[in-house]
Amino acid sequence: MQKIRKGDKVVVLTGKDKGRTGEVMQVMPKEDRAVVRGVNVVKRHQRQTQNQEAGIISKEASIHLSNLAIADPKDGKPTRVGFKIEGDKKVRVAKRSGVSIDG
């Protein structure tokens, strides 16, 4: 089970976007990277295609998972993730507050 998943609210720990929060749009486990909405935005030149115009577009680039931390559900500050077995399910738990992250 992964600590950071699609749809999670995360805080950026280092880099040019340090301290910013956003929602994870995509996780790439093989590369240990994730794409976060509104974070690590880069400008790219786009060639014209049938359905898209040419020009310079801004889009989110991936960021390494080590530079991200889950935002605590209680106060929104960065927290580490632990696991707990509740019934027959393994759920993620915020180490900072002890609150369950899943559902």
MMTF fields as JSON, N, C-alpha, C and O atoms, coordinates in Angstrom:
{
  "mmtfVersion": "1.0.0",
  "mmtfProducer": "UNKNOWN",
  "numBonds": 411,
  "numAtoms": 412,
  "numGroups": 103,
  "numChains": 1,
  "numModels": 1,
  "chainsPerModel": [1],
  "groupsPerChain": [103],
  "chainIdList": ["A"],
  "bondAtomList": [4, 2, 8, 6, 12, 10, 16, 14, 20, 18, 24, 22, 28, 26, 32, 30, 36, 34, 40, 38, 44, 42, 48, 46, 52, 50, 56, 54, 60, 58, 64, 62, 68, 66, 72, 70, 76, 74, 80, 78, 84, 82, 88, 86, 92, 90, 96, 94, 100, 98, 104, 102, 108, 106, 112, 110, 116, 114, 120, 118, 124, 122, 128, 126, 132, 130, 136, 134, 140, 138, 144, 142, 148, 146, 152, 150, 156, 154, 160, 158, 164, 162, 168, 166, 172, 170, 176, 174, 180, 178, 184, 182, 188, 186, 192, 190, 196, 194, 200, 198, 204, 202, 208, 206, 212, 210, 216, 214, 220, 218, 224, 222, 228, 226, 232, 230, 236, 234, 240, 238, 244, 242, 248, 246, 252, 250, 256, 254, 260, 258, 264, 262, 268, 266, 272, 270, 276, 274, 280, 278, 284, 282, 288, 286, 292, 290, 296, 294, 300, 298, 304, 302, 308, 306, 312, 310, 316, 314, 320, 318, 324, 322, 328, 326, 332, 330, 336, 334, 340, 338, 344, 342, 348, 346, 352, 350, 356, 354, 360, 358, 364, 362, 368, 366, 372, 370, 376, 374, 380, 378, 384, 382, 388, 386, 392, 390, 396, 394, 400, 398, 404, 402, 408, 406],
  "bondOrderList": [1, 1, 1, 1, 1, 1, 1, 1, 1, 1, 1, 1, 1, 1, 1, 1, 1, 1, 1, 1, 1, 1, 1, 1, 1, 1, 1, 1, 1, 1, 1, 1, 1, 1, 1, 1, 1, 1, 1, 1, 1, 1, 1, 1, 1, 1, 1, 1, 1, 1, 1, 1, 1, 1, 1, 1, 1, 1, 1, 1, 1, 1, 1, 1, 1, 1, 1, 1, 1, 1, 1, 1, 1, 1, 1, 1, 1, 1, 1, 1, 1, 1, 1, 1, 1, 1, 1, 1, 1, 1, 1, 1, 1, 1, 1, 1, 1, 1, 1, 1, 1, 1],
  "groupList": [{"groupName": "MET", "atomNameList": ["N", "CA", "C", "O"], "elementList": ["N", "C", "C", "O"], "formalChargeList": [0, 0, 0, 0], "bondAtomList": [1, 0, 2, 1, 3, 2], "bondOrderList": [1, 1, 2], "singleLetterCode": "M", "chemCompType": "L-PEPTIDE LINKING"}, {"groupName": "GLN", "atomNameList": ["N", "CA", "C", "O"], "elementList": ["N", "C", "C", "O"], "formalChargeList": [0, 0, 0, 0], "bondAtomList": [1, 0, 2, 1, 3, 2], "bondOrderList": [1, 1, 2], "singleLetterCode": "Q", "chemCompType": "L-PEPTIDE LINKING"}, {"groupName": "LYS", "atomNameList": ["N", "CA", "C", "O"], "elementList": ["N", "C", "C", "O"], "formalChargeList": [0, 0, 0, 0], "bondAtomList": [1, 0, 2, 1, 3, 2], "bondOrderList": [1, 1, 2], "singleLetterCode": "K", "chemCompType": "L-PEPTIDE LINKING"}, {"groupName": "ILE", "atomNameList": ["N", "CA", "C", "O"], "elementList": ["N", "C", "C", "O"], "formalChargeList": [0, 0, 0, 0], "bondAtomList": [1, 0, 2, 1, 3, 2], "bondOrderList": [1, 1, 2], "singleLetterCode": "I", "chemCompType": "L-PEPTIDE LINKING"}, {"groupName": "ARG", "atomNameList": ["N", "CA", "C", "O"], "elementList": ["N", "C", "C", "O"], "formalChargeList": [0, 0, 0, 0], "bondAtomList": [1, 0, 2, 1, 3, 2], "bondOrderList": [1, 1, 2], "singleLetterCode": "R", "chemCompType": "L-PEPTIDE LINKING"}, {"groupName": "GLY", "atomNameList": ["N", "CA", "C", "O"], "elementList": ["N", "C", "C", "O"], "formalChargeList": [0, 0, 0, 0], "bondAtomList": [1, 0, 2, 1, 3, 2], "bondOrderList": [1, 1, 2], "singleLetterCode": "G", "chemCompType": "PEPTIDE LINKING"}, {"groupName": "ASP", "atomNameList": ["N", "CA", "C", "O"], "elementList": ["N", "C", "C", "O"], "formalChargeList": [0, 0, 0, 0], "bondAtomList": [1, 0, 2, 1, 3, 2], "bondOrderList": [1, 1, 2], "singleLetterCode": "D", "chemCompType": "L-PEPTIDE LINKING"}, {"groupName": "VAL", "atomNameList": ["N", "CA", "C", "O"], "elementList": ["N", "C", "C", "O"], "formalChargeList": [0, 0, 0, 0], "bondAtomList": [1, 0, 2, 1, 3, 2], "bondOrderList": [1, 1, 2], "singleLetterCode": "V", "chemCompType": "L-PEPTIDE LINKING"}, {"groupName": "LEU", "atomNameList": ["N", "CA", "C", "O"], "elementList": ["N", "C", "C", "O"], "formalChargeList": [0, 0, 0, 0], "bondAtomList": [1, 0, 2, 1, 3, 2], "bondOrderList": [1, 1, 2], "singleLetterCode": "L", "chemCompType": "L-PEPTIDE LINKING"}, {"groupName": "THR", "atomNameList": ["N", "CA", "C", "O"], "elementList": ["N", "C", "C", "O"], "formalChargeList": [0, 0, 0, 0], "bondAtomList": [1, 0, 2, 1, 3, 2], "bondOrderList": [1, 1, 2], "singleLetterCode": "T", "chemCompType": "L-PEPTIDE LINKING"}, {"groupName": "GLU", "atomNameList": ["N", "CA", "C", "O"], "elementList": ["N", "C", "C", "O"], "formalChargeList": [0, 0, 0, 0], "bondAtomList": [1, 0, 2, 1, 3, 2], "bondOrderList": [1, 1, 2], "singleLetterCode": "E", "chemCompType": "L-PEPTIDE LINKING"}, {"groupName": "PRO", "atomNameList": ["N", "CA", "C", "O"], "elementList": ["N", "C", "C", "O"], "formalChargeList": [0, 0, 0, 0], "bondAtomList": [1, 0, 2, 1, 3, 2], "bondOrderList": [1, 1, 2], "singleLetterCode": "P", "chemCompType": "L-PEPTIDE LINKING"}, {"groupName": "ALA", "atomNameList": ["N", "CA", "C", "O"], "elementList": ["N", "C", "C", "O"], "formalChargeList": [0, 0, 0, 0], "bondAtomList": [1, 0, 2, 1, 3, 2], "bondOrderList": [1, 1, 2], "singleLetterCode": "A", "chemCompType": "L-PEPTIDE LINKING"}, {"groupName": "ASN", "atomNameList": ["N", "CA", "C", "O"], "elementList": ["N", "C", "C", "O"], "formalChargeList": [0, 0, 0, 0], "bondAtomList": [1, 0, 2, 1, 3, 2], "bondOrderList": [1, 1, 2], "singleLetterCode": "N", "chemCompType": "L-PEPTIDE LINKING"}, {"groupName": "HIS", "atomNameList": ["N", "CA", "C", "O"], "elementList": ["N", "C", "C", "O"], "formalChargeList": [0, 0, 0, 0], "bondAtomList": [1, 0, 2, 1, 3, 2], "bondOrderList": [1, 1, 2], "singleLetterCode": "H", "chemCompType": "L-PEPTIDE LINKING"}, {"groupName": "SER", "atomNameList": ["N", "CA", "C", "O"], "elementList": ["N", "C", "C", "O"], "formalChargeList": [0, 0, 0, 0], "bondAtomList": [1, 0, 2, 1, 3, 2], "bondOrderList": [1, 1, 2], "singleLetterCode": "S", "chemCompType": "L-PEPTIDE LINKING"}, {"groupName": "PHE", "atomNameList": ["N", "CA", "C", "O"], "elementList": ["N", "C", "C", "O"], "formalChargeList": [0, 0, 0, 0], "bondAtomList": [1, 0, 2, 1, 3, 2], "bondOrderList": [1, 1, 2], "singleLetterCode": "F", "chemCompType": "L-PEPTIDE LINKING"}],
  "groupTypeList": [0, 1, 2, 3, 4, 2, 5, 6, 2, 7, 7, 7, 8, 9, 5, 2, 6, 2, 5, 4, 9, 5, 10, 7, 0, 1, 7, 0, 11, 2, 10, 6, 4, 12, 7, 7, 4, 5, 7, 13, 7, 7, 2, 4, 14, 1, 4, 1, 9, 1, 13, 1, 10, 12, 5, 3, 3, 15, 2, 10, 12, 15, 3, 14, 8, 15, 13, 8, 12, 3, 12, 6, 11, 2, 6, 5, 2, 11, 9, 4, 7, 5, 16, 2, 3, 10, 5, 6, 2, 2, 7, 4, 7, 12, 2, 4, 15, 5, 7, 15, 3, 6, 5],
  "groupIdList": [1, 2, 3, 4, 5, 6, 7, 8, 9, 10, 11, 12, 13, 14, 15, 16, 17, 18, 19, 20, 21, 22, 23, 24, 25, 26, 27, 28, 29, 30, 31, 32, 33, 34, 35, 36, 37, 38, 39, 40, 41, 42, 43, 44, 45, 46, 47, 48, 49, 50, 51, 52, 53, 54, 55, 56, 57, 58, 59, 60, 61, 62, 63, 64, 65, 66, 67, 68, 69, 70, 71, 72, 73, 74, 75, 76, 77, 78, 79, 80, 81, 82, 83, 84, 85, 86, 87, 88, 89, 90, 91, 92, 93, 94, 95, 96, 97, 98, 99, 100, 101, 102, 103],
  "secStructList": [7, 7, 1, 1, 7, 6, 6, 7, 3, 3, 3, 3, 7, 1, 1, 6, 6, 6, 6, 7, 3, 3, 3, 3, 3, 3, 3, 3, 6, 6, 6, 6, 3, 3, 3, 3, 6, 6, 1, 1, 3, 3, 3, 3, 3, 3, 7, 7, 7, 1, 1, 1, 7, 7, 3, 3, 3, 3, 3, 3, 7, 7, 3, 3, 4, 4, 4, 3, 3, 3, 3, 7, 6, 6, 6, 7, 7, 3, 3, 7, 3, 3, 3, 3, 3, 3, 6, 6, 3, 3, 3, 3, 3, 3, 6, 6, 6, 7, 7, 5, 7, 7, 7],
  "xCoordList": [0.847, 0.0, 0.885, 1.868, 0.517, 1.321, 0.91, -0.245, 1.879, 1.61, 0.931, 0.097, 1.277, 0.662, -0.104, 0.439, -1.364, -2.228, -2.92, -2.925, -3.501, -4.263, -5.41, -6.113, -5.587, -6.671, -6.266, -7.041, -5.054, -4.587, -4.211, -3.753, -4.409, -3.91, -2.494, -2.266, -1.531, -0.131, 0.487, -0.008, 1.583, 2.359, 3.743, 4.329, 4.266, 5.609, 6.613, 6.479, 7.627, 8.598, 9.828, 10.379, 10.269, 11.473, 11.283, 10.343, 12.198, 12.175, 11.514, 11.21, 11.289, 10.755, 9.321, 8.882, 8.59, 7.201, 7.037, 5.954, 8.106, 8.086, 6.931, 6.717, 6.186, 5.082, 3.741, 2.708, 3.733, 2.466, 1.75, 2.376, 0.418, -0.378, -1.121, -1.354, -1.486, -2.241, -2.742, -2.417, -3.538, -4.109, -3.303, -2.933, -3.035, -2.289, -3.202, -4.284, -2.74, -3.525, -3.098, -3.917, -1.805, -1.283, -0.075, 0.728, 0.055, 1.22, 1.918, 1.276, 3.247, 4.045, 4.962, 6.089, 4.488, 5.251, 6.597, 7.545, 6.693, 7.962, 9.056, 10.223, 8.682, 9.661, 9.714, 10.533, 8.866, 8.758, 8.429, 9.024, 7.487, 7.126, 5.605, 4.858, 5.171, 3.739, 3.529, 4.413, 2.348, 1.962, 0.937, -0.083, 1.215, 0.353, -0.229, 0.496, -1.54, -2.225, -1.685, -1.691, -1.223, -0.752, 0.661, 1.098, 1.39, 2.746, 3.712, 3.385, 4.919, 5.963, 5.455, 5.59, 4.87, 4.32, 5.457, 6.263, 5.505, 6.537, 5.865, 4.721, 6.585, 6.068, 6.657, 7.859, 5.823, 6.247, 5.745, 4.626, 6.575, 6.165, 5.337, 5.738, 4.168, 3.237, 3.116, 2.794, 3.374, 3.196, 1.705, 0.946, 1.291, -0.12, -0.534, 0.168, -1.696, -2.279, -3.695, -4.144, -4.398, -5.766, -6.691, -7.561, -6.506, -7.435, -6.808, -7.476, -5.534, -4.895, -4.07, -3.379, -4.166, -3.461, -2.004, -1.659, -1.157, 0.26, 0.449, -0.389, 1.557, 1.856, 2.579, 2.973, 2.749, 3.417, 2.336, 1.506, 2.357, 1.352, 2.032, 3.196, 1.295, 1.794, 1.156, -0.056, 1.987, 1.443, 2.285, 3.422, 1.708, 2.397, 3.384, 3.039, 4.607, 5.602, 5.581, 5.082, 6.129, 6.125, 7.135, 8.089, 6.906, 7.781, 8.072, 7.21, 9.272, 9.667, 8.869, 8.593, 8.503, 7.678, 8.356, 7.681, 9.703, 10.411, 10.244, 10.482, 9.842, 9.634, 8.191, 7.834, 7.362, 5.955, 5.639, 6.248, 4.682, 4.169, 2.656, 2.137, 1.97, 0.509, 0.144, 0.79, -0.896, -1.398, -2.295, -3.186, -2.047, -2.83, -4.305, -4.602, -5.229, -6.657, -7.169, -8.139, -6.54, -6.989, -6.555, -7.395, -5.228, -4.744, -4.046, -3.629, -3.906, -3.324, -1.811, -1.233, -1.154, 0.304, 0.865, 0.173, 2.136, 2.7, 2.813, 3.158, 2.519, 2.612, 3.15, 3.058, 3.716, 4.144, 2.952, 1.949, 3.075, 1.962, 2.306, 3.376, 1.391, 1.529, 0.368, -0.557, 0.418, -0.652, -1.233, -0.521, -2.547, -3.244, -4.24, -4.815, -4.45, -5.436, -6.71, -6.747, -7.763, -9.073, -10.01, -10.368, -10.399, -11.229, -10.392, -9.42, -10.78, -9.997, -9.329, -8.786, -9.36, -8.773, -7.544, -7.474, -6.563, -5.362, -5.592, -5.801, -5.556, -5.828, -4.607, -3.792, -4.517, -3.428, -3.826, -4.974, -2.861, -3.112, -2.067, -0.886, -2.498, -1.578, -0.838, -1.469, 0.492, 1.294, 1.134, 1.228, 0.894, 0.816, -0.4, -0.282, -1.566, -2.796, -3.425, -4.282, -3.009, -3.587, -4.898, -5.559, -5.292, -6.547, -6.365, -5.311, -7.395, -7.362, -7.438, -8.249, -6.592, -6.567, -7.587, -8.2, -7.78, -8.726, -10.146, -10.484, -10.972, -12.405, -12.723, -13.897],
  "yCoordList": [-1.195, 0.0, 1.249, 1.331, 2.217, 3.428, 4.485, 4.55, 5.315, 6.367, 7.568, 8.214, 7.878, 9.0, 8.447, 7.678, 8.837, 8.34, 9.493, 10.629, 9.177, 10.153, 10.705, 9.952, 12.024, 12.653, 13.159, 13.863, 12.813, 13.264, 14.74, 15.257, 15.412, 16.78, 16.669, 16.034, 17.293, 17.202, 18.588, 19.571, 18.646, 19.868, 19.631, 18.565, 20.63, 20.526, 20.926, 21.978, 20.071, 20.283, 21.072, 21.844, 20.889, 21.565, 22.034, 21.628, 22.899, 23.368, 24.716, 25.381, 25.12, 26.458, 26.649, 27.78, 25.546, 25.621, 25.221, 24.806, 25.344, 24.94, 25.604, 26.811, 24.791, 25.302, 25.31, 25.473, 25.137, 25.161, 23.824, 22.778, 23.886, 22.669, 22.455, 23.394, 21.218, 20.893, 19.471, 18.709, 19.122, 17.78, 16.949, 17.434, 15.707, 14.808, 14.39, 13.844, 14.66, 14.3, 12.949, 12.221, 12.605, 11.358, 10.926, 11.76, 9.627, 9.082, 8.098, 7.264, 8.213, 7.308, 6.51, 6.93, 5.355, 4.615, 4.089, 4.007, 3.73, 3.2, 4.253, 3.938, 5.515, 6.611, 7.33, 8.232, 6.957, 7.641, 9.12, 9.97, 9.423, 10.811, 10.971, 10.002, 12.232, 12.536, 13.887, 14.743, 14.072, 15.352, 15.978, 15.365, 17.21, 17.896, 19.145, 19.922, 19.331, 20.464, 21.801, 22.034, 22.668, 24.006, 24.069, 25.131, 22.957, 22.905, 22.496, 21.651, 23.1, 22.792, 23.037, 22.18, 24.213, 24.565, 25.017, 25.874, 24.418, 24.749, 25.183, 24.817, 25.965, 26.397, 25.501, 25.235, 25.038, 24.147, 24.667, 25.17, 24.543, 24.916, 23.778, 22.615, 24.128, 23.135, 23.282, 24.36, 22.202, 22.205, 22.113, 21.513, 22.711, 22.691, 21.298, 20.644, 20.862, 19.599, 19.876, 21.023, 18.835, 19.01, 19.608, 20.417, 19.214, 19.676, 20.641, 21.046, 21.021, 21.955, 22.984, 22.669, 24.223, 25.315, 25.351, 24.866, 25.934, 26.062, 27.201, 28.099, 27.164, 28.234, 27.708, 26.543, 28.583, 28.209, 27.94, 28.802, 26.723, 26.358, 26.096, 25.698, 26.322, 26.021, 24.729, 24.547, 23.819, 22.587, 22.134, 22.572, 21.255, 20.77, 19.671, 18.738, 19.789, 18.733, 17.872, 18.29, 16.668, 15.768, 16.241, 16.953, 15.832, 16.183, 14.891, 14.016, 14.765, 13.529, 13.349, 14.315, 12.104, 11.817, 12.205, 12.51, 12.197, 12.565, 14.043, 14.449, 14.846, 16.281, 16.611, 17.783, 15.586, 15.776, 15.136, 14.138, 15.721, 15.117, 15.298, 16.316, 14.308, 14.386, 15.522, 15.706, 16.281, 17.328, 16.671, 15.89, 17.001, 16.435, 16.83, 18.007, 15.867, 16.196, 17.198, 17.908, 17.273, 18.189, 19.629, 20.529, 19.865, 21.239, 21.595, 22.74, 20.643, 20.939, 21.03, 21.339, 20.765, 20.809, 19.462, 18.447, 19.449, 18.186, 17.136, 17.443, 15.9, 14.8, 13.559, 13.411, 12.667, 11.379, 10.429, 10.695, 9.321, 8.392, 7.062, 6.499, 6.571, 5.246, 4.389, 4.878, 3.121, 2.211, 1.545, 1.253, 1.309, 0.657, -0.316, -0.047, -1.439, -2.397, -2.195, -2.414, -1.77, -1.569, -2.622, -2.581, -3.55, -4.664, -5.563, -6.172, -5.641, -6.434, -5.553, -6.063, -4.218, -3.293, -2.606, -2.305, -2.361, -1.621, -0.17, 0.102, 0.76, 2.169, 3.028, 2.694, 4.146, 5.096, 6.033, 6.47, 6.333, 7.173, 8.279, 8.027, 9.517, 10.637, 10.499, 10.38, 10.513, 10.361, 11.568, 11.436, 12.737, 13.981, 13.998, 14.336, 13.628, 13.711, 12.364, 12.266, 11.319, 9.999, 9.783, 8.765, 10.753, 10.671, 9.815, 9.851, 9.045, 8.21, 9.097, 10.021, 8.816, 9.587, 9.035, 9.8, 7.714, 7.088, 7.223, 6.772, 7.865, 7.948, 8.559, 8.678],
  "zCoordList": [0.0, 0.0, 0.0, 0.737, -0.839, -0.954, 0.054, 0.477, 0.433, 1.412, 0.772, 1.406, -0.483, -1.197, -2.385, -3.178, -2.506, -3.571, -4.293, -3.819, -5.444, -6.221, -5.366, -4.69, -5.406, -4.646, -3.276, -2.628, -2.815, -1.499, -1.523, -2.542, -0.391, -0.217, 0.321, 1.351, -0.38, 0.023, 0.179, -0.372, 0.944, 1.156, 0.563, 0.751, -0.156, -0.733, 0.345, 0.97, 0.556, 1.63, 1.185, 1.97, -0.068, -0.548, -1.984, -2.668, -2.429, -3.808, -3.952, -2.962, -5.205, -5.485, -4.997, -4.786, -4.817, -4.359, -2.896, -2.484, -2.108, -0.695, 0.049, -0.061, 0.812, 1.615, 0.911, 1.56, -0.408, -1.143, -1.003, -0.835, -1.076, -0.984, -2.289, -3.05, -2.534, -3.733, -3.683, -2.772, -4.678, -4.752, -5.743, -6.812, -5.388, -6.262, -7.411, -7.196, -8.651, -9.833, -10.388, -10.948, -10.235, -10.785, -9.969, -9.55, -9.744, -9.044, -9.984, -10.622, -10.054, -10.876, -9.949, -9.687, -9.444, -8.43, -8.917, -8.137, -10.197, -10.706, -10.694, -10.459, -10.948, -10.933, -9.585, -9.414, -8.627, -7.321, -7.488, -6.827, -8.369, -8.632, -8.63, -8.759, -8.478, -8.504, -9.174, -9.158, -9.766, -10.355, -9.42, -9.104, -8.976, -8.014, -8.672, -9.292, -8.536, -9.154, -8.613, -7.404, -9.515, -9.147, -8.604, -8.16, -8.626, -8.079, -9.179, -10.012, -9.188, -10.178, -11.595, -12.469, -11.813, -13.122, -14.037, -13.675, -15.239, -16.222, -17.52, -17.788, -18.324, -19.624, -20.696, -20.699, -21.599, -22.665, -24.011, -24.111, -25.037, -26.387, -26.964, -26.913, -27.52, -28.033, -29.54, -30.041, -30.261, -31.707, -32.008, -31.247, -33.124, -33.484, -33.945, -34.717, -33.45, -33.887, -34.364, -34.356, -34.778, -35.273, -34.225, -34.547, -32.982, -31.944, -30.937, -29.985, -31.126, -30.194, -30.958, -31.926, -30.489, -31.135, -30.687, -29.609, -31.532, -31.185, -30.19, -30.099, -29.44, -28.5, -27.288, -27.236, -26.31, -25.068, -24.033, -23.745, -23.474, -22.48, -21.137, -21.086, -20.06, -18.718, -18.26, -18.38, -17.728, -17.189, -16.006, -15.828, -15.205, -14.01, -14.392, -15.118, -13.9, -14.072, -12.812, -11.767, -12.928, -11.772, -10.735, -11.05, -9.497, -8.375, -7.614, -7.527, -7.065, -6.393, -5.105, -4.393, -4.815, -3.631, -2.325, -1.342, -2.306, -1.079, -0.747, 0.39, -1.716, -1.491, -1.127, -1.007, -0.951, -0.611, 0.733, 1.116, 1.444, 2.676, 2.682, 2.225, 3.199, 3.315, 4.27, 5.302, 3.917, 4.807, 5.856, 5.523, 7.13, 8.229, 8.061, 7.858, 8.143, 7.992, 9.025, 8.757, 10.202, 11.259, 11.006, 10.977, 10.817, 10.718, 9.41, 9.238, 8.482, 7.18, 7.151, 6.109, 8.28, 8.315, 7.854, 7.925, 7.374, 6.885, 7.981, 9.122, 7.618, 8.568, 7.884, 6.665, 8.691, 8.169, 8.205, 8.869, 7.484, 7.357, 8.016, 7.783, 8.835, 9.421, 8.961, 8.312, 9.295, 8.909, 10.144, 11.104, 10.104, 11.206, 10.609, 9.554, 11.269, 10.784, 11.584, 12.795, 10.875, 11.503, 10.941, 9.764, 11.774, 11.314, 10.419, 10.866, 9.147, 8.195, 7.151, 6.171, 7.347, 6.384, 6.957, 8.149, 6.067, 6.438, 6.021, 4.839, 6.965, 6.664, 6.994, 7.854, 6.273, 6.521, 7.657, 7.747, 8.517, 9.689, 9.729, 9.491, 10.032, 10.175, 11.5, 12.551, 11.461, 12.68, 13.6, 14.821, 13.022, 13.791, 14.729, 15.907, 14.19, 14.991, 15.295, 16.173, 14.577, 14.789, 14.074, 14.279, 13.218, 12.496, 11.246, 10.611, 10.896, 9.694, 8.449, 8.393, 7.45, 6.203, 5.22, 4.475, 5.204, 4.288, 4.807, 5.902, 3.975, 4.279, 5.534, 5.884]
}
